[in-house]
Amino acid sequence: EGSGLPSSPAALGVMEKVFNAWSYAATAALPAAFSDRLPHFLVEPEDKYIVKNKPVTLTCRSTPATQIYFKCNGEWVHQDDHYIEHSVDPATGLPVMWVTIDITRQQVEKIFGLDEYWCQCVAWSTTGTQKSQKAYIRIAYLRKNFEEEPQSKEVAMDQEVSLRCHPPEGVPPAEVEWQRNEDLVDPAADPNFVITADHNLVIKAARLADTGNYTCVAKNIVARRKSNSATVLVFVDGGWSEWSKWSACAADCSMWRSRECTQPSPGTGGKDCQGLDLQSLNCTSEQCPQTVRGAEDVALYVGMVAVVLCLTLLLIVVVLVYRRKKEGLDADVADSSILTTGFQPMGIKPSKPENSHLLTIQPDLTTTTTSYQGTLRSRHDATAKFSMTNGPLLDPLPNGSHTLHNGKLNPDPAEFVSRFSTQSYFKTLPRDVANTSYGTFNFLGGRLTIPNTGISLLIPPEAIPRGKIYEIYLTVQRKEDLRLPLAGCQTLLSPVVSCGPPGVVLSRPVILSMDHCFDACLDNWAVRLKKQSYEGTWEDVLLMGEELVSEPFYCQLEAETCRLFSEQLGTFAVVGESLHMGAAKRLRLVLFSDAYCSTLEYNIRVYCMDDTQDVFKEVMQMERQLGGRLIDEPHVLLFKDSYHNLRLSIHDMPQAHWRSKLLAGYQEIPFYHIWNGSQRYLHCTFTLERLSLSTCELTCQLCVWQVEGEGQSFSLDFNIAKDTRAVDSEFLVMDSNATALAGPSAFQIPYLIRQKICSSLDAPCPNGADWRMLAQRLKLERHMSFFASKASPTSVILDLWEVQHFHSGNINQLAAVMADIGKQEAMIFLVSDGDC
């Protein structure tokens, strides 16, 4: 069993020859009464924890013993790694052996994915062998994030208070203590406090002195962590005193009594007493002193009437003035663009042409195709007072109508970037034309797509107000263009995507689609949507799973994609923070090599990147420039928040033809380089050397794994002289659609049919055959409250169906759903687009 040391009586004889001299002397000295005794252990190895990178020492002591060694995970520890001491028990005269070994973190990490690392001591005597108990060696850690933190509370005096705490995951498990205002809470000294078995703090009866900031503290041999503080405010509601006695009857034939809110007085935010503190009562005729005040009363009443008349006249004058001013204001802004008034002072004409706002750039209408017959005149008369001389948002065509886009838009991307980047806010707009798309849109909506990135923007019909035409762009930010600040354990889970211009007025939310790279389990994550402000700072605008329908943002999270409903355009990113070690990011592992090799050296590059299409596209473009080729299908690896590094190694090369120039057994990428997401792809290079230029066949095994986590392996078998796989092979989903589609061509459901469906399903139906059943049939019932908050729930459902099925949607399937609901409108799906 194992290697290097004996494990059977037969093998023991071989070993005894090595130690013959000492063993003979020891056994000869044994008293006759103990010559047949088996060894027993005076000291056995105990469980240990490795803290950071500090080795641990295991100790074993046995008598009577002639030999003693350690075995770890079923294999003998090398003889040179033992430190052995010999002695003799003075009381019995028996030989005693003492042995120690050191165990390092690297030794324990090599057993990832298997049983726990254990060691056992084995001792020999002339009679036989004995094994000690197993000692388990574990790597100690304590995660940073509490699984549950205490929450602030306001409680009434004498009420029981419970503060919950679930400490971070750790080995060994963390011990928990509580602090109040940084002082230790000791239940032994104050029995009003109780710390339960599951680490919660209970205040049996809240006192005023218990008001303070409470912190849960978790600690083990590795570290000490503090939760966020929870404020406990103990308040006292006020209480009345007894009523005073009634006063004497006054001249107005009334008497009164009072009471005070002092039993107890309200404190620390407690409620005041409810009710009157002064009570009055009419006196009886016998108690009331009668006085004659006729003249004085008449003067008082006349004065009051005069005051009321003056106030009435003043109110009439104020209303008339206000109405006249309002009418004048409406005339001044009657023809102003909503967008322009958002960025320029009302009633002030821009003085210089170069100061005109981005949103007043005249759209390029020469590249459109016209299928809409009619006019899109401005809603107000063109003679309105607001000046638009610097390039109106919408200039009339010679015939007095405006042309609608209804098809592909193919303007010059470079010209677009040049025009937009001259505006003050967009001077930092990325000039990566290959990853930017734009188009000009009106109330019929449209779609923008960045090919092979999974990023798109759907502009639903009626999202742009009628009478407006917007020039909209969509771009993905590269890491060198924009750095997203991440705090603590946060990690970037999506590309950073910009759509704009920001500030445009939308009547309905648009839908921004982008890939993400996490396991999509919100039980493992706190996932937030971040938006960049006008000043360039980032702010949290949405916590996924806790969306509010009243907010301007809402998210539909799918296995690999995030669909963002947004009433604003801007720059967005998805950032996550893991809640425990089960949280995992998806890494895409991709292998490249040189397409042509004329030297003995041959390089294999292993990329470890976020599993999103935009990063894959970027790496493919880079490798195309380097002249690389893809040598195997990409693999996906779940990389967990376990603080363990990623390792890469290469094995099973034919030694007669190839050798690796790597000095160590593996390469390693630190955990934080991958987890923080600031570098969206990393790579390691394996440099191999062939022993002859005639060697072209390469077979090997390349392994990538996370220590104590999941792993993937590539079985490579190819000819390095034959470039059989192009760098942009079938692994890139080639998007043949135009980057910008405007009008009906951007949607699978014809516009008029869509209107009929909405009018049919928006109205509530007693048997449920309305938009609610449509959402259920499309498996969107989780978002019922969001749909219900919209003026047309059906239109929002159809918008989501459009983005989910743009490439692969079958409109007949939607027709079948309509038929299943029982609506006759399903038949109109058979009408062709031309008929609509």
C-alpha positions in Angstrom: 0.0 0.0 0.0 1.5 3.4 -1.0 5.2 3.5 -1.6 8.5 3.9 0.2 7.6 2.2 3.6 6.3 -1.3 4.6 2.7 -2.1 5.3 2.7 -5.9 5.9 4.6 -8.4 8.1 6.6 -9.7 5.1 7.7 -6.2 4.1 8.5 -5.6 7.7 11.3 -8.1 7.6 13.0 -6.2 4.8 12.7 -3.0 6.8 14.1 -4.7 9.9 17.4 -5.4 8.1 17.9 -1.6 7.7 17.4 -1.0 11.4 18.8 -4.4 12.5 21.6 -3.2 14.9 19.5 -0.7 16.8 16.4 -2.9 16.8 18.4 -5.9 18.1 19.8 -4.0 20.9 16.4 -2.5 21.8 14.6 -5.9 21.8 17.4 -7.6 23.7 17.0 -5.0 26.5 13.3 -5.6 26.7 12.1 -7.2 29.9 10.8 -10.7 29.3 7.4 -9.8 30.6 6.9 -7.3 27.8 8.5 -9.1 24.8 5.0 -9.9 23.3 3.4 -6.5 23.7 2.0 -4.5 20.8 2.9 -0.8 20.7 0.4 1.7 22.2 0.3 5.4 21.7 1.2 7.9 24.4 0.4 10.8 22.1 -1.8 10.6 19.0 -2.0 13.2 16.1 -4.9 15.7 16.5 -7.0 17.7 14.0 -5.2 20.9 12.8 -6.1 24.0 10.8 -3.8 25.7 8.3 -4.0 29.5 8.8 -3.0 31.4 5.7 0.3 29.8 4.5 1.7 28.6 7.8 2.4 24.8 8.0 1.0 22.7 10.8 3.0 20.1 12.8 1.6 16.6 13.7 3.0 14.7 16.6 2.9 11.0 17.6 4.5 9.1 20.5 4.4 5.3 21.0 5.9 2.6 23.3 7.2 -0.1 23.0 8.2 0.9 19.4 11.0 0.0 17.1 9.8 2.0 14.2 7.2 4.8 13.7 6.0 6.7 10.5 3.2 8.7 9.2 0.8 7.9 6.4 -1.3 10.7 4.8 -4.3 10.0 2.6 -3.3 6.4 2.2 0.3 7.1 1.1 3.5 6.9 3.2 5.1 10.2 4.0 8.7 10.2 2.7 11.3 9.1 5.2 13.2 12.3 5.0 10.2 14.4 6.0 10.0 12.8 9.5 11.8 14.1 12.6 12.2 11.1 15.0 13.5 11.0 18.6 14.4 7.8 20.6 14.2 7.4 24.3 13.6 4.7 27.0 10.9 4.8 29.6 12.9 4.8 32.9 10.0 3.2 34.8 9.5 0.2 32.4 12.7 0.2 30.4 10.6 0.1 27.2 11.8 1.9 24.1 9.8 5.1 23.3 9.7 6.8 19.8 8.6 10.3 19.1 7.9 11.5 15.5 6.7 14.8 14.0 6.0 15.9 10.4 5.0 19.3 8.9 2.0 19.6 6.5 1.8 22.6 4.1 -1.1 24.3 2.5 0.1 23.1 -1.0 -0.1 19.5 0.1 -3.7 19.9 1.3 -4.8 21.8 -1.8 -3.6 19.0 -4.1 -6.5 16.8 -2.8 -9.2 19.1 -4.2 -12.4 17.4 -5.0 -11.6 14.3 -3.0 -12.0 13.4 0.7 -10.6 15.6 3.4 -6.8 15.5 3.9 -5.9 13.2 6.8 -2.8 11.7 8.4 -2.3 8.6 10.6 0.6 7.4 12.7 1.8 3.7 12.3 4.1 2.2 15.0 5.9 -1.2 14.9 7.2 -3.5 17.7 8.6 -7.0 17.6 5.1 -8.3 18.0 3.2 -6.3 15.3 1.9 -2.9 14.3 -0.7 -0.4 15.6 -2.4 2.6 13.9 -3.3 5.8 15.6 -6.5 7.8 15.1 -6.8 9.9 12.0 -6.0 13.6 12.2 -7.8 15.8 9.7 -6.0 18.9 8.3 -8.2 21.6 6.9 -7.5 25.0 5.4 -9.0 27.7 7.7 -10.8 30.7 6.4 -13.6 33.1 7.3 -15.5 34.8 4.5 -16.2 38.5 4.6 -19.9 38.7 4.1 -22.4 37.8 6.8 -25.2 35.5 5.5 -27.7 37.5 7.6 -27.0 40.8 9.4 -29.0 42.5 12.2 -31.6 45.0 11.2 -32.5 48.3 12.9 -35.6 48.4 15.0 -37.8 50.8 16.9 -39.5 49.1 19.9 -41.7 50.2 22.8 -40.4 50.0 26.3 -40.7 46.5 27.9 -41.2 44.9 24.4 -39.0 41.9 23.5 -36.4 42.5 20.8 -34.8 39.9 18.6 -31.7 40.8 16.5 -30.8 38.1 13.9 -27.3 37.2 12.9 -26.0 34.4 10.6 -22.2 34.7 10.6 -20.0 34.3 7.5 -19.1 30.8 6.4 -15.8 29.6 7.8 -13.6 26.8 8.8 -13.6 26.3 11.7 -17.1 27.6 12.2 -17.1 31.2 13.6 -17.9 32.0 17.2 -20.3 34.9 17.6 -20.4 37.7 20.2 -22.5 40.9 20.3 -21.5 44.5 21.0 -23.5 47.5 22.0 -21.8 50.8 21.2 -18.5 48.8 20.8 -18.9 47.3 24.3 -19.2 43.6 24.8 -22.7 42.3 25.6 -22.4 39.8 28.4 -25.5 37.8 29.2 -23.9 36.5 32.3 -23.6 40.0 33.7 -27.0 41.2 32.4 -29.7 38.5 32.3 -31.9 40.7 30.3 -29.8 39.7 27.3 -29.8 36.2 25.8 -27.7 34.9 22.9 -29.5 31.9 21.3 -27.9 28.8 19.9 -28.3 30.1 16.3 -26.4 33.3 17.3 -29.4 35.7 17.6 -29.5 38.3 20.4 -32.7 38.6 22.4 -33.5 41.5 24.7 -36.2 40.2 27.0 -37.7 43.5 28.0 -36.4 46.6 26.3 -35.3 49.4 28.6 -34.4 53.0 27.7 -30.7 52.1 28.5 -30.8 49.4 25.8 -31.0 52.1 23.0 -27.8 51.9 21.0 -26.0 50.4 18.0 -25.7 46.6 18.1 -23.0 44.8 16.1 -22.7 41.1 15.5 -19.0 39.9 15.7 -17.9 36.6 14.1 -14.4 35.3 14.7 -12.3 32.2 14.3 -8.5 31.4 14.2 -8.2 33.2 10.9 -10.0 36.5 11.2 -12.5 38.6 13.0 -15.5 40.1 11.1 -18.1 42.7 12.1 -21.5 43.1 10.7 -23.1 46.4 9.9 -24.5 48.0 13.0 -28.2 47.8 13.7 -29.8 50.7 15.7 -32.2 49.8 18.4 -34.4 52.7 19.5 -36.4 52.1 22.7 -39.2 54.6 22.8 -41.8 55.6 25.4 -45.3 56.6 24.5 -46.8 59.4 26.5 -49.6 58.9 29.0 -52.2 61.3 30.6 -52.5 62.5 34.1 -55.7 62.9 35.9 -58.0 65.7 34.8 -57.9 68.8 36.9 -61.0 70.1 38.6 -63.6 72.2 36.6 -62.9 75.9 36.7 -65.5 78.5 37.8 -68.1 79.6 35.2 -66.6 82.4 33.1 -68.3 85.5 31.7 -69.0 83.6 28.4 -71.0 80.9 30.3 -68.3 78.2 29.9 -66.0 76.3 32.3 -62.9 74.2 31.6 -60.5 71.6 32.9 -57.0 70.4 31.7 -54.6 67.4 31.9 -50.9 66.9 31.1 -49.0 64.2 29.2 -46.6 63.3 31.9 -47.6 59.7 33.0 -45.1 59.0 31.5 -43.8 61.8 29.3 -43.0 60.7 25.7 -39.3 60.0 25.1 -36.8 58.9 22.4 -39.3 59.4 19.6 -42.4 58.0 21.4 -45.8 59.1 20.5 -47.5 62.1 22.2 -50.7 61.4 24.1 -53.8 61.1 21.9 -56.8 63.3 22.7 -57.5 66.7 24.1 -55.5 68.3 26.9 -58.2 71.0 27.5 -61.9 70.4 27.8 -64.7 73.0 28.1 -68.4 72.8 29.1 -71.3 75.3 29.0 -72.4 76.4 32.4 -76.0 76.1 33.5 -78.2 79.3 33.4 -78.0 79.6 37.2 -74.1 79.7 37.1 -73.7 82.0 34.1 -73.3 85.7 34.9 -75.5 87.6 32.3 -74.0 90.8 30.8 -75.4 93.2 28.2 -73.0 93.7 25.3 -75.3 94.6 22.4 -73.4 97.5 20.9 -70.0 95.7 21.2 -71.4 92.6 19.5 -72.8 94.5 16.5 -69.4 96.2 16.0 -67.6 92.9 16.1 -69.9 91.2 13.5 -69.6 94.2 11.1 -65.8 94.0 11.2 -65.8 90.3 10.5 -68.0 90.7 7.4 -65.7 93.4 6.1 -62.6 91.2 6.4 -64.4 88.3 4.6 -65.3 90.6 1.6 -61.8 91.9 1.3 -60.3 88.4 1.2 -62.8 87.3 -1.5 -61.9 90.2 -3.8 -58.2 89.6 -3.3 -58.6 85.9 -4.2 -60.5 86.8 -7.5 -57.7 89.1 -8.6 -55.0 86.5 -7.9 -56.9 83.9 -10.0 -57.3 86.2 -13.0 -53.6 87.2 -13.0 -52.5 83.6 -12.7 -54.7 82.5 -15.7 -53.4 85.3 -17.9 -49.8 84.4 -17.1 -50.4 80.7 -17.8 -52.0 81.4 -21.2 -49.0 83.5 -22.2 -46.6 80.8 -21.0 -48.4 78.2 -23.0 -48.1 80.3 -26.2 -44.4 80.7 -25.6 -43.6 77.0 -25.4 -46.3 75.8 -27.8 -43.9 74.7 -30.5 -40.8 73.9 -28.4 -39.3 70.5 -28.6 -39.6 68.5 -25.4 -36.0 67.6 -25.7 -34.8 71.1 -26.4 -36.6 72.5 -23.4 -34.9 69.9 -21.3 -31.5 71.3 -22.0 -32.0 75.1 -22.8 -33.6 77.9 -20.8 -37.1 78.5 -21.9 -37.6 81.6 -24.1 -33.9 82.2 -24.7 -32.5 81.8 -28.2 -29.1 80.1 -28.5 -26.7 82.7 -29.7 -24.1 80.6 -31.5 -24.7 77.7 -33.8 -22.0 75.6 -32.1 -24.0 75.6 -28.9 -26.9 73.8 -30.3 -27.7 70.6 -28.4 -26.9 67.2 -29.7 -30.6 66.3 -29.9 -31.3 69.1 -32.4 -28.9 67.6 -35.0 -30.9 67.3 -38.2 -31.4 63.6 -38.9 -30.1 62.2 -42.2 -33.4 61.5 -44.0 -31.8 60.8 -47.4 -31.1 57.1 -46.7 -34.6 56.1 -45.7 -37.2 54.1 -47.6 -40.8 55.4 -47.5 -43.7 53.2 -46.9 -45.9 55.3 -44.7 -48.3 57.6 -46.6 -49.3 60.7 -44.6 -47.8 63.5 -42.7 -46.0 63.9 -39.4 -46.5 67.7 -39.0 -45.6 69.2 -35.7 -48.5 69.2 -33.3 -48.3 73.0 -33.0 -48.2 75.9 -35.4 -44.8 76.6 -36.9 -45.1 80.3 -35.9 -44.6 79.6 -32.2 -42.3 81.9 -30.3 -39.6 79.3 -29.3 -36.6 79.7 -31.5 -35.2 76.6 -33.4 -32.8 78.4 -35.7 -29.8 76.3 -34.8 -30.9 73.2 -36.7 -34.5 71.9 -35.9 -35.0 68.4 -34.7 -37.4 67.8 -37.5 -37.3 69.9 -40.7 -40.3 69.6 -43.1 -39.8 68.1 -46.5 -40.8 70.1 -49.6 -44.2 68.5 -49.8 -45.0 69.3 -46.1 -44.7 65.8 -44.8 -42.0 63.7 -43.2 -40.5 60.4 -44.3 -40.6 57.5 -42.0 -37.9 54.9 -41.8 -39.1 51.4 -42.6 -36.2 49.2 -43.3 -32.4 48.9 -42.9 -30.4 52.0 -42.1 -27.0 52.0 -43.5 -25.4 55.4 -42.7 -21.7 55.9 -42.4 -20.8 54.9 -38.8 -17.7 56.9 -38.8 -19.6 60.0 -39.8 -22.1 59.4 -36.9 -19.4 59.0 -34.3 -17.7 62.2 -35.6 -20.9 64.2 -35.4 -21.9 63.0 -31.9 -18.4 63.3 -30.4 -18.4 67.0 -31.1 -21.1 67.5 -28.5 -20.0 68.5 -25.0 -21.4 65.5 -23.2 -20.3 62.9 -25.9 -16.7 64.0 -26.3 -15.8 60.7 -24.6 -18.0 58.6 -26.9 -16.0 55.5 -27.9 -14.7 55.7 -31.5 -14.9 51.9 -31.8 -17.1 51.9 -35.0 -17.2 48.1 -35.1 -19.0 48.0 -31.7 -21.4 51.0 -32.2 -24.7 51.1 -34.1 -27.2 54.0 -34.5 -30.3 54.9 -36.4 -33.0 57.5 -36.7 -36.4 56.6 -35.3 -40.0 57.9 -34.9 -43.1 56.7 -33.2 -43.1 53.4 -35.2 -40.0 52.3 -33.2 -37.2 50.0 -34.3 -34.2 48.0 -33.2 -30.4 48.5 -32.8 -28.0 45.6 -32.6 -24.3 45.2 -32.1 -23.5 42.0 -34.1 -22.1 39.0 -32.2 -22.3 40.6 -28.8 -25.7 39.7 -27.6 -26.4 43.4 -27.1 -29.5 45.0 -28.6 -32.0 47.9 -28.0 -35.6 47.5 -28.8 -37.6 50.7 -29.3 -41.2 49.7 -29.1 -43.9 51.4 -31.2 -45.2 54.6 -29.5 -42.1 54.7 -27.2 -41.1 57.9 -29.1 -43.8 60.5 -28.9 -45.6 61.2 -32.2 -44.2 64.2 -34.0 -40.7 63.5 -32.8 -37.7 61.9 -34.6 -34.7 60.8 -32.5 -31.2 59.8 -33.5 -30.3 57.0 -31.1 -27.0 55.1 -30.7 -26.0 51.9 -28.9 -22.4 51.0 -28.0 -20.4 48.6 -25.8 -17.7 50.2 -23.7 -14.3 48.7 -23.7 -12.3 48.5 -20.4 -9.8 51.1 -21.7 -12.6 53.5 -22.4 -14.4 53.4 -19.0 -13.5 52.0 -15.6 -16.3 51.0 -13.3 -15.5 51.4 -9.6 -16.1 48.2 -7.7 -16.1 48.0 -3.9 -15.3 45.0 -1.6 -16.4 41.7 -3.1 -18.3 43.2 -6.0 -17.7 41.8 -9.5 -18.7 42.9 -12.9 -21.2 40.5 -14.4 -22.0 42.1 -17.8 -20.6 44.4 -20.4 -20.8 48.2 -19.8 -23.4 49.3 -22.4 -24.3 52.9 -23.4 -27.5 53.9 -25.3 -28.4 57.5 -25.9 -28.5 60.3 -26.1 -29.5 60.5 -22.4 -32.3 62.8 -21.5 -34.7 62.0 -24.4 -38.3 61.8 -23.5 -39.9 58.3 -23.9 -43.6 57.5 -23.7 -42.9 53.8 -23.0 -39.9 51.8 -21.7 -37.3 50.6 -24.2 -35.7 47.1 -23.7 -32.0 46.8 -23.5 -30.7 43.2 -23.8 -27.2 42.2 -22.8 -25.4 39.0 -21.7 -24.4 38.3 -18.1 -21.9 35.7 -16.7 -23.3 34.4 -13.4 -25.3 31.4 -12.4 -28.6 33.5 -12.4 -29.5 32.2 -8.9 -30.5 35.3 -6.9 -30.3 33.2 -3.7 -26.5 33.2 -4.1 -26.1 36.8 -5.2 -27.1 40.4 -4.5 -27.2 41.7 -8.1 -27.6 45.4 -8.8 -28.0 47.5 -11.9 -25.7 50.5 -12.0 -26.3 53.6 -14.1 -23.8 56.4 -14.8 -24.9 59.9 -14.0 -24.3 63.0 -16.0 -21.4 63.9 -13.7 -19.8 60.5 -14.5 -20.4 58.9 -11.1 -22.2 55.5 -10.8 -25.3 54.9 -8.8 -27.4 51.8 -7.9 -30.8 52.1 -9.6 -32.2 48.5 -9.2 -31.7 45.5 -6.9 -32.7 42.4 -9.0 -35.4 40.3 -7.4 -36.8 43.3 -5.5 -37.8 45.6 -8.4 -40.5 48.1 -7.8 -43.1 48.7 -10.6 -43.2 52.4 -9.8 -39.5 52.8 -10.6 -38.2 53.6 -14.2 -36.2 50.4 -14.4 -37.3 46.7 -14.4 -35.4 43.6 -15.2 -36.2 40.2 -16.7 -33.4 37.9 -15.7 -32.8 34.8 -17.9 -30.2 32.0 -17.8 -27.6 34.0 -19.8 -29.3 37.3 -20.6 -30.6 40.3 -18.8 -33.5 42.2 -20.3 -33.8 45.7 -18.9 -37.0 47.7 -19.3 -35.9 51.4 -19.0 -37.7 54.7 -19.3 -34.3 56.4 -19.6 -31.3 56.1 -21.9 -27.8 56.0 -20.5 -24.8 53.9 -19.5 -25.6 50.7 -17.6 -23.8 47.7 -16.1 -24.7 44.7 -13.9 -22.7 44.3 -10.8 -23.0 41.4 -8.3 -21.9 40.6 -4.8 -21.9 37.0 -3.7 -23.8 36.1 -0.5 -22.0 32.8 0.1 -19.5 30.3 -1.4 -22.2 28.8 -3.6 -22.2 31.9 -5.9 -20.4 31.2 -9.2 -19.4 33.1 -12.3 -19.3 31.5 -15.7 -15.9 31.5 -17.3 -15.4 30.7 -21.0 -12.2 28.8 -21.6 -10.8 29.2 -25.2 -7.6 27.7 -26.7 -5.6 29.3 -29.5 -2.3 28.5 -31.1 -0.2 30.0 -33.9 -1.7 29.3 -37.3 1.8 28.6 -38.8 4.9 27.5 -36.9 8.4 27.3 -38.5 10.4 27.0 -35.3 10.9 24.3 -32.7 8.9 26.3 -30.2 5.1 26.2 -30.3 2.7 28.3 -28.1 -0.8 27.4 -26.8 -2.7 30.3 -25.4 -5.5 29.6 -22.9 -8.0 32.5 -22.4 -10.1 32.6 -19.3 -12.8 35.2 -19.9 -16.3 36.2 -18.7 -18.8 34.0 -20.5 -20.4 36.8 -22.6 -20.5 37.1 -26.4 -18.9 40.6 -26.5 -15.8 39.5 -24.7 -15.5 36.4 -26.9 -15.9 38.6 -30.0 -13.1 40.9 -28.7 -10.7 38.0 -28.1 -11.5 36.6 -31.5 -10.8 39.9 -33.2 -7.5 40.2 -31.3 -6.4 36.7 -32.2 -7.3 37.3 -35.9 -4.8 40.2 -35.8 -2.2 38.0 -34.1 -2.6 35.3 -36.8 -3.9 32.7 -34.3 -6.3 29.8 -34.7 -8.9 28.2 -32.5 -7.8 24.6 -31.7 -10.7 23.3 -29.7 -14.3 24.0 -28.8 -14.7 26.5 -25.9 -15.6 25.1 -22.5 -17.5 26.7 -19.7 -16.2 26.6 -16.1 -18.2 27.6 -13.0 -15.8 29.7 -10.9 -16.9 30.0 -7.3 -16.3 32.7 -4.7 -14.1 30.4 -2.6 -11.0 32.6 -2.6 -9.2 29.7 -4.4 -7.0 30.4 -7.4 -7.4 29.0 -11.0 -4.8 26.5 -12.1 -3.7 25.3 -15.5 -1.5 22.4 -16.4 -0.6 20.3 -19.5 -0.1 16.5 -19.4 0.3 13.4 -21.5 2.5 14.8 -24.2 4.6 12.2 -26.2 7.9 12.6 -24.5 9.8 11.3 -27.5 8.7 14.2 -29.6 7.6 17.1 -27.3 8.5 18.6 -24.0 7.1 21.5 -22.0 9.3 24.5 -21.1 7.2 25.2 -18.0 9.4 24.9 -15.0 6.6 24.3 -12.5 3.9 21.7 -12.6 1.1 24.2 -13.3 0.4 27.9 -13.9 -1.9 29.8 -11.6 -4.1 32.9 -12.0 -4.9 34.6 -8.6 -8.5 34.5 -7.5 -9.0 38.3 -7.3 -7.7 38.9 -10.8 -10.6 36.8 -12.1 -13.3 37.7 -9.6 -13.2 41.5 -9.5 -14.0 41.6 -13.3 -11.8 44.6 -14.0 -9.9 42.4 -16.6 -12.6 40.7 -18.6 -10.2 38.2 -20.1 -6.9 36.7 -18.9 -4.6 34.2 -20.6 -1.8 31.9 -19.9 0.7 30.7 -22.5 2.2 27.2 -22.5 5.4 27.1 -24.5 6.1 23.6 -25.9 9.2 22.5 -27.8 9.3 19.8 -30.4 12.5 17.9 -30.7 12.4 17.9 -34.5 11.0 20.2 -37.2 9.5 17.2 -38.8 7.2 16.6 -35.8 3.8 18.0 -36.6 1.3 15.8 -34.6 0.5 17.0 -31.1 -1.5 15.1 -28.6 -1.9 16.2 -25.0 -4.3 16.9 -22.2 -4.8 20.5 -21.0 -6.5 20.9 -17.6 -8.0 24.0 -16.1 -9.5 23.9 -12.6 -10.2 25.9 -9.5 -8.5 24.7 -6.4 -11.2 22.8 -4.4 -13.6 23.5 -7.2 -14.8 22.5 -10.7 -12.4 21.7 -13.5 -12.4 21.3 -17.3 -10.0 19.4 -19.6 -9.2 19.7 -23.3 -8.1 16.6 -25.2 -6.0 17.9 -28.0 -5.0 15.9 -31.1 -4.2 17.9 -34.2 -1.5 18.7 -36.8 0.2 22.0 -36.1 1.1 22.4 -39.8 -2.5 22.3 -41.0 -4.6 25.3 -40.4 -7.9 23.5 -40.4 -10.0 25.9 -38.3 -10.5 29.6 -39.1 -10.4 31.9 -36.1 -13.9 33.2 -36.7 -15.4 29.7 -37.1 -18.8 28.5 -36.2 -18.3 29.4 -32.6 -19.2 33.0 -33.4 -22.9 33.2 -34.1 -22.8 35.3 -37.2 -25.5 38.0 -37.1 -26.5 38.7 -40.7 -29.1 41.2 -39.7 -28.7 44.9 -40.2 -27.4 46.8 -37.1 -30.3 49.2 -37.3 -33.9 48.5 -38.3 -36.6 51.1 -38.2 -40.4 50.9 -38.5 -42.4 47.6 -39.1 -39.4 45.7 -40.5 -37.9 45.7 -37.0 -40.7 43.6 -35.6 -42.1 40.2 -36.3 -45.7 41.2 -35.4 -47.1 43.6 -38.0 -48.1 47.0 -36.5 -51.8 46.8 -37.2 -52.1 43.2 -36.0 -50.3 44.3 -32.8 -52.8 47.0 -32.2 -55.7 44.6 -32.6 -54.2 42.1 -30.1 -53.6 44.9 -27.6 -57.2 46.2 -27.9 -58.5 42.6 -27.5 -56.5 41.6 -24.5 -56.0 44.8 -22.5 -59.6 44.9 -21.3 -60.1 42.6 -18.3 -62.1 39.5 -19.1 -64.2 37.7 -16.4 -63.0 34.2 -17.4 -59.4 35.4 -17.5 -59.0 35.3 -21.3 -57.0 38.5 -21.4 -53.4 39.7 -21.1 -53.0 37.7 -17.9 -53.5 34.4 -19.7 -51.1 35.5 -22.4 -48.4 36.1 -19.8 -49.1 32.7 -18.3 -48.9 30.9 -21.6 -45.6 32.7 -22.4 -44.3 31.7 -18.9 -44.0 35.4 -17.8 -46.4 35.2 -14.8 -43.6 36.4 -12.4 -43.9 39.9 -13.9 -47.7 40.2 -13.5 -47.5 43.2 -11.2 -45.1 45.0 -13.6 -47.4 44.4 -16.6 -50.5 45.5 -14.7 -48.8 48.8 -13.9 -48.6 49.8 -17.6 -51.4 51.5 -19.6 -51.3 48.6 -22.1 -50.1 45.4 -20.4 -50.4 43.4 -23.6 -48.0 45.7 -25.5 -45.3 45.2 -22.9 -45.7 41.4 -23.1 -45.4 41.6 -26.9 -42.3 43.8 -26.6 -40.7 41.1 -24.4 -41.7 38.4 -26.8 -40.1 40.4 -29.7 -36.7 40.7 -28.0 -36.7 37.0 -26.9 -37.6 35.7 -30.3 -36.0 38.1 -32.7 -33.7 35.5 -34.3 -35.7 32.3 -33.8 -39.2 33.4 -33.1 -42.1 31.7 -34.9 -45.1 33.9 -35.3 -47.3 30.9 -35.8 -46.4 29.8 -32.2 -47.8 33.1 -30.9 -50.9 32.6 -33.1 -51.3 29.2 -31.4 -51.1 30.8 -28.0 -53.8 33.3 -29.0 -56.0 30.5 -30.3 -55.5 28.6 -27.0 -56.7 31.7 -25.1 -59.8 31.6 -27.3 -59.4 34.9 -29.2 -60.5 35.1 -32.8 -57.6 37.6 -33.4 -55.4 34.6 -33.8 -56.6 34.2 -37.4 -55.2 37.6 -38.4 -51.7 36.2 -38.0 -52.3 34.5 -41.4 -52.4 37.9 -43.1 -49.2 38.7 -44.8 -47.1 41.7 -43.8 -47.8 43.3 -47.2 -51.6 43.1 -46.5 -51.0 44.9 -43.2 
